[in-house]
């Protein structure tokens, strides 16, 4: 796994489970920072303001920033089990809110731990995990005779063509994992015998290709 690779949730997901007539609505989402996590928590508390509890946890930067709340449930029976699901998922940068509507039957400490853990896991599983990392965005200028050769070779080093503009020469927009940018520079030099020019014009996070 390259140094810049990050594993987090593929998407946001919501699931609903029931335990002894208590309904648990779990929402899991990828987040970039604590501010985004806190915004999600605030939104869910507002959406489910009539719920008995809105338990939450987030796990960011591989645990460098990790918080949870039992939101009125007995200490250690709700927020910590949700956080543990996030820790054990193998991912990072994620937030889960589990909303409970009390069904009239007490679950006991063990029952609460199991119910909140199961609800959180169901949402995380529904969201799925995916690896992503920083990609270098590059601008490549080549002649028309070299363009066809370049587009054939880009996939071989894990690069993608994002588009091209055709003028006096061809300006190719390409992306490659940041730690492999040197490979693309070398490819351009070799294919064009030094005639082509390549430069990094930006970066963005994308799904990993390896």
Secondary structure, DSSP 8 states (H G I E B T S, - for coil): --TT-EEEESS-EEEEEEETTEEEEEEEEE-SSHHHHHHHHHHHHHHTTTSSEEEEEEEEGGGTEEEEE-TTS-TTSSHHHHHHHHHHTT--SEEEEEEEE--SS--HHHHHHHHHHHHHHHHHHHH-EEEEEEEEEEEEEE-HHHHHHHHHHHGGGT-EEEEEEESSSEEEEEEEEGGGHHHHHHHHHHHHTT--EEEEEEEEEEE---
